[in-house]
Amino acid sequence: MSNFDLVTKLFLQLTIILITCRIVTILGRRYLGQTDVVCEMIAGVMLGPSLLGLITPDLQQWLFPKLPILTALGSKIPNPSMSILYAISQIGLAIYMFLIGLEFNTKLLKHHIKSAGLLSAAGIITPFILGAIASFWLYNNGNFFQPNVTPWAAALYLGASMTITAFPMLARIIYERGLAKTRFGTLALGAASVDDGVAWCLLAIVLASVKNSMSIAVLAIGGGIIYVLFAIFVGQPILSIFTRMTKRDAGVSRQTLTLLLIVLAFCAWFTDATGIYAIFGAFVLGAVMPRGEFAQQIRQYTEFFTTSFLLPIFFVFSGLNTQIGLVNTPTLWGITILIIAIAILGKGVSCTLAARLGGEDWRNSAIIGSLMNARGLMELIILNVGLEQGIITPTLFTIMVIMAIITTLMASPLITFLLQGTSYEKSSF
């Protein structure tokens, strides 16, 4: 394909993606009370082989070609149009996670560090153990992991996948509901960030095992720790320059925004290069950024474009890898239901009980459990990594995507119900 052909295809892909996401979002918000994130997840699955590919397989394959291109020499290369979509989706993901970090209330978290630690421990240990146990059974009873994956690597991967929380979605719900400055809102955000950080470290160990190189795990975990410490103790004072620049220019100027994007791109590159992925670097950068007028204007300049244009591309790209038709036997559907039950028990129920032990009342505890139970965006990320790196098969990928969608769909109605009659209640989101 020529560059002109690629650009022509890209514009059509973007048009279809945005139209589909907008229609599904309008219907989902109006009739199901769901967030934009959930609706975009569903839109992505609809544009993949599960629906569009089922109705018009030729059109779906032409519009979103997943099959590699055969070169004149007989070798296969990834289809460039999908590689472009993937790259755009990662840019949107990094900017969005930066914005989430910018909303993170680090000061309030410090006052409730013990409760957040208890909640985080419950959200890691219980789902990890249940996921690891399930993985041993799956490993010996079906085609769910690739042949080069050992049982222990499979256990680590599935355990990590179960510990994931839909951190961006959780943050969006908390922000839209006006819960960002509440005790339980901060607890949920703090615990979710720790849980996901642990999950990425576990994923690094799995990748090291699969590729038979422990240097991958050492680089990821060591690089992650160094990055966080540098960001807090060195980067945070340096980044105060953005506040001074904002005051000097009476607002965020083009120069200030350009410098910010340079820093964000570098942090995303560094954490990608070390193996803990760009989203981690972007979130930590946002968390240590100065607040006030600078943060407020940055959100105004970037949030709408990112969430309306860039982020939906990621959901659609994930949906293109989801083939619900692979779950085509009563046994596979039984396994899917079992995985969903394990996910709810391991994350939702255990975090509810942990929050109650931490001093929250039952209503707030249930809200925290519902938030922590949603997998959403982060689950899709770790599943895509597992599929691309040759850890799981498309069948297990599909089962886990279904689990992610179901647990994420549950969150909005449950939280709406639990917030009824409270001072935090707002209009439907």
C-alpha positions in Angstrom: 0.0 0.0 0.0 1.2 3.5 -0.9 1.2 6.3 1.7 -1.8 7.8 0.0 -3.7 4.5 0.2 -2.8 4.2 3.9 -4.1 7.7 4.7 -7.3 7.2 2.7 -8.0 4.0 4.5 -7.1 5.6 7.9 -9.6 8.4 7.4 -12.4 5.9 6.6 -11.5 3.8 9.6 -11.6 6.8 11.9 -14.9 7.9 10.5 -16.5 4.4 11.1 -14.9 4.2 14.6 -16.1 7.6 15.7 -19.7 7.2 14.3 -20.1 3.8 15.9 -18.7 4.9 19.3 -20.9 8.0 19.3 -24.1 6.0 18.5 -23.4 3.3 21.0 -22.5 5.9 23.7 -25.7 7.9 23.2 -27.8 4.7 23.4 -25.8 3.3 26.3 -25.9 6.4 28.4 -29.6 7.1 27.8 -31.0 3.6 28.2 -28.5 1.7 30.3 -26.9 4.4 32.4 -23.4 3.4 31.3 -20.3 5.5 31.1 -18.6 6.4 27.8 -15.8 4.0 28.5 -18.2 1.0 28.7 -20.0 2.0 25.6 -16.7 2.4 23.7 -15.7 -1.1 24.8 -18.9 -2.5 23.4 -18.5 -0.5 20.1 -15.1 -2.0 19.7 -16.4 -5.5 20.0 -19.2 -4.7 17.5 -16.7 -3.5 14.9 -14.6 -6.7 15.3 -15.2 -10.2 14.0 -17.8 -10.8 16.7 -20.5 -8.7 15.0 -19.4 -6.8 11.9 -17.3 -9.8 10.9 -20.2 -12.1 11.4 -22.6 -10.0 9.3 -20.2 -9.0 6.5 -16.8 -10.7 7.0 -15.3 -9.4 3.7 -16.2 -5.8 4.6 -14.8 -6.2 8.1 -11.6 -7.7 6.9 -11.2 -5.0 4.2 -12.0 -2.2 6.7 -9.9 -3.5 9.6 -7.5 -6.0 8.0 -5.9 -8.2 10.7 -4.3 -10.7 8.3 -0.6 -9.9 7.6 0.6 -8.9 4.2 2.6 -11.4 2.1 5.7 -9.7 0.6 7.2 -10.6 -2.8 9.9 -12.6 -1.0 7.3 -14.7 0.7 7.6 -13.3 4.2 4.7 -11.9 6.3 4.6 -8.4 7.8 1.9 -6.8 9.9 -0.8 -4.9 8.0 0.4 -1.2 8.1 -3.1 0.3 8.4 -3.6 -1.6 11.7 -0.2 -0.6 12.9 -1.1 3.0 12.4 -4.3 2.6 14.3 -2.4 0.9 17.1 0.1 3.7 17.3 -2.6 6.4 17.5 -4.4 4.4 20.2 -1.3 4.3 22.3 -0.8 8.1 22.1 -4.4 8.6 23.2 -3.9 6.1 26.0 -0.8 7.9 27.3 -2.4 11.3 27.3 -5.5 10.0 29.0 -3.5 8.3 31.8 -1.6 11.6 32.3 -4.9 13.4 32.8 -6.0 10.7 35.3 -2.7 11.3 37.2 -3.4 15.0 37.1 -6.7 14.3 39.0 -5.1 12.0 41.6 -5.4 13.5 45.1 -2.0 12.5 46.6 -2.5 14.7 49.7 -5.7 13.1 50.8 -4.3 9.6 50.2 -1.5 10.3 52.7 -4.1 10.7 55.5 -5.7 7.3 54.8 -2.6 5.3 53.8 -3.4 2.4 56.2 -6.9 1.9 54.9 -5.7 2.2 51.3 -3.0 -0.4 52.1 -5.6 -2.9 53.5 -7.9 -2.3 50.5 -5.0 -2.7 48.1 -3.8 -5.9 49.7 -7.3 -7.4 49.5 -7.5 -6.4 45.9 -4.2 -8.1 45.1 -4.0 -11.2 47.2 -7.5 -12.7 46.8 -8.0 -12.3 43.1 -4.4 -13.4 42.4 -4.7 -16.6 44.4 -8.1 -17.4 42.7 -6.8 -16.6 39.3 -3.6 -18.7 39.8 -5.7 -21.7 40.9 -8.0 -21.4 37.9 -5.0 -21.1 35.6 -3.6 -24.6 36.6 -6.9 -26.1 35.7 -7.2 -24.2 32.4 -3.6 -25.1 31.5 -4.3 -28.8 31.7 -7.8 -28.8 30.3 -7.9 -26.9 27.0 -6.2 -24.6 24.5 -5.9 -21.5 26.6 -2.2 -20.8 26.8 0.5 -20.9 24.1 2.7 -24.0 24.1 5.9 -22.1 25.2 4.2 -20.9 28.4 5.0 -22.8 31.6 2.3 -23.6 34.2 3.8 -21.1 36.7 4.0 -18.3 34.0 0.4 -19.0 33.2 -0.5 -18.7 36.9 1.3 -15.4 37.2 -0.4 -14.0 34.1 -3.9 -15.0 35.0 -3.4 -13.9 38.6 -2.2 -10.5 37.4 -5.1 -10.2 35.0 -7.5 -10.8 37.9 -5.9 -8.2 40.1 -6.3 -5.4 37.4 -8.8 -2.7 38.1 -10.3 -0.3 35.5 -8.3 2.5 36.9 -9.1 5.1 34.2 -12.8 4.2 34.3 -12.8 4.3 38.1 -11.2 7.7 38.0 -13.8 9.0 35.5 -16.7 7.7 37.5 -15.3 9.3 40.7 -14.6 12.5 38.9 -18.1 12.7 37.2 -19.8 11.9 40.5 -18.0 14.5 42.4 -16.3 11.9 44.7 -12.7 12.8 44.0 -12.3 14.6 47.3 -14.2 12.1 49.4 -12.5 9.5 51.7 -13.8 6.5 49.9 -13.1 8.0 46.4 -9.5 8.6 47.3 -9.2 5.1 48.9 -10.4 3.5 45.7 -8.1 5.5 43.5 -5.1 4.8 45.7 -5.7 1.1 46.0 -6.4 0.7 42.3 -3.2 2.5 41.4 -1.2 0.1 43.6 -3.0 -3.0 42.4 -2.4 -2.1 38.8 1.3 -1.3 39.5 1.7 -4.8 41.1 -0.1 -6.4 38.1 2.3 -4.8 35.6 5.3 -6.0 37.7 3.8 -9.6 37.6 3.3 -9.2 33.8 7.0 -8.3 33.5 8.0 -11.5 35.3 5.7 -13.5 33.0 7.3 -12.0 29.9 10.7 -12.7 31.3 9.7 -16.3 31.8 8.2 -16.7 28.3 11.3 -15.1 26.7 13.7 -16.9 29.0 15.3 -13.7 30.1 15.1 -12.6 33.7 16.7 -9.3 32.7 13.3 -8.3 31.4 11.8 -8.5 34.9 14.8 -6.9 36.5 14.7 -4.0 34.0 10.9 -3.5 34.4 10.7 -3.7 38.2 14.0 -1.8 38.8 13.3 0.8 36.1 9.8 1.3 37.6 11.0 1.9 41.1 13.8 4.2 39.9 11.3 6.1 37.8 8.8 6.6 40.6 11.5 7.7 43.1 13.0 10.1 40.6 9.6 11.5 39.7 8.7 12.2 43.4 12.0 13.5 44.8 13.7 15.0 41.8 11.1 15.5 39.1 8.4 17.1 41.2 10.5 20.1 42.3 11.7 20.6 38.7 8.2 20.4 37.3 7.2 23.5 39.3 8.6 25.4 36.3 5.2 24.8 34.6 3.5 26.8 37.4 6.0 29.7 36.9 5.6 29.6 33.1 1.8 29.7 33.5 2.0 32.7 35.8 4.5 34.5 33.5 2.3 34.0 30.4 -1.0 34.6 32.2 -2.1 31.1 31.2 -0.7 28.0 29.5 1.0 29.2 26.3 2.0 27.1 23.2 5.5 27.0 24.5 4.4 25.5 27.9 2.1 23.0 26.2 4.9 21.9 23.8 7.4 21.4 26.7 4.8 19.4 28.6 4.2 17.1 25.5 8.0 16.6 25.2 8.3 15.6 28.9 5.2 13.3 28.5 6.6 11.6 25.4 10.0 11.0 27.1 8.3 9.5 30.2 6.1 7.3 28.0 9.2 6.2 26.0 11.2 5.4 29.1 8.6 3.3 30.8 7.8 1.5 27.6 11.5 0.8 27.0 11.9 -0.6 30.6 8.9 -2.9 30.1 6.2 -1.4 32.4 4.5 0.4 29.5 3.7 4.0 28.7 0.5 4.2 30.7 2.5 3.8 34.0 4.9 6.6 33.1 2.2 8.9 32.0 0.1 8.4 35.1 3.0 9.0 37.5 4.0 12.1 35.6 0.5 13.4 35.9 0.4 12.6 39.7 3.6 14.7 40.4 2.6 17.6 38.2 1.8 21.0 39.8 -1.9 21.6 40.3 -3.8 24.9 40.2 -4.3 27.0 37.1 -1.8 25.0 35.1 -3.5 21.7 35.6 -7.0 23.2 35.0 -6.0 24.7 31.7 -4.1 21.5 30.5 -7.3 19.5 31.1 -9.3 22.1 29.2 -6.9 21.9 26.2 -6.5 18.1 26.0 -9.3 16.2 27.7 -12.1 16.6 25.2 -9.9 15.8 22.2 -8.3 12.8 23.9 -11.6 11.2 25.2 -13.6 12.0 22.1 -11.1 11.1 19.4 -8.0 9.3 20.5 -9.2 7.0 23.3 -12.1 5.3 21.3 -9.5 4.1 18.9 -7.9 1.9 21.6 -11.2 0.3 22.5 -12.0 -0.5 18.9 -8.5 -1.9 18.3 -9.0 -4.2 21.3 -12.4 -5.2 20.0 -10.9 -6.3 16.7 -9.0 -9.0 18.6 -12.2 -10.3 20.3 -13.9 -13.2 18.7 -16.9 -14.2 20.7 -17.6 -17.0 18.2 -14.6 -18.8 19.7 -16.6 -19.4 22.9 -18.8 -21.9 21.0 -19.4 -24.8 23.4 -21.3 -25.3 26.7 -18.0 -26.1 28.3 -16.4 -22.8 27.2 -19.4 -20.8 28.3 -19.3 -22.6 31.6 -15.6 -21.6 31.9 -16.5 -18.0 31.0 -19.2 -17.9 33.8 -16.7 -19.4 36.2 -14.1 -16.8 35.3 -16.7 -14.0 35.9 -17.6 -15.5 39.3 -14.0 -15.7 40.3 -13.4 -12.1 39.2 -16.4 -10.8 41.2 -15.6 -12.8 44.3 -11.8 -12.1 44.2 -12.1 -8.3 43.6 -15.6 -7.0 44.3 -16.5 -9.0 47.4 -13.0 -9.0 49.0 -12.6 -5.3 48.5 -16.0 -4.6 50.0 -15.1 -6.6 53.1 -11.6 -4.9 53.3 -13.2 -1.5 53.1 -15.6 -2.4 55.9 -12.7 -3.6 58.1 -11.0 -0.4 57.3 -13.8 1.6 59.0 -16.2 2.4 56.1 -19.9 1.8 56.5 -21.6 -0.9 54.3 -22.8 1.5 51.7 -19.4 3.1 51.1 -17.7 -0.3 51.3 -20.1 -1.7 48.6 -19.4 1.4 46.4 -15.6 0.8 46.8 -16.1 -2.9 46.0 -18.1 -2.1 42.9 -15.5 0.4 41.6 -12.6 -2.0 42.3 -14.5 -4.9 40.6 -14.6 -3.2 37.2 -11.8 -4.2 34.8 -12.5 -2.1 31.8 -9.6 -0.4 30.0 -6.7 -1.8 32.0 -7.9 -5.3 31.6 -8.0 -4.8 27.8 -4.4 -3.5 27.9 -3.0 -6.5 29.8 -5.0 -8.9 27.6 -3.7 -7.3 24.4 -0.1 -7.6 25.7 -0.7 -11.2 26.6 -2.1 -12.0 23.1 0.6 -10.0 21.2 3.5 -11.5 23.3 2.3 -15.1 22.8 1.1 -15.9 26.3 -2.6 -16.6 25.8 -4.6 -17.9 22.9 -7.5 -16.0 21.2 -10.0 -18.2 23.0 -8.8 -17.2 26.5 -8.4 -13.6 25.3 -12.1 -13.6 24.3 -13.2 -15.2 27.6 -11.3 -12.6 29.6 -12.7 -9.7 27.4 -16.2 -11.0 28.1 -15.4 -11.0 31.9 -14.0 -7.4 31.6 -17.1 -6.2 29.9 -19.5 -7.9 32.3 -17.7 -6.6 35.5 -17.5 -3.1 34.0 -21.1 -3.1 32.9 -22.1 -3.9 36.6 -20.3 -0.9 38.0 -22.4 2.0 36.8 -25.9 0.6 37.8 -24.6 -0.6 41.2 -23.0 2.7 42.1 -26.1 4.7 40.9 -28.2 2.5 43.2 -25.9 2.7 46.1 -25.6 6.5 45.9 -29.4 7.1 45.9 -30.4 9.3 48.8 -26.8 10.4 49.6 -25.3 13.9 49.4 -23.0 12.6 46.6 -25.9 11.7 44.3 -25.7 13.5 40.9 -27.5 13.2 37.6 -27.0 9.9 35.8 -23.6 9.5 34.2 
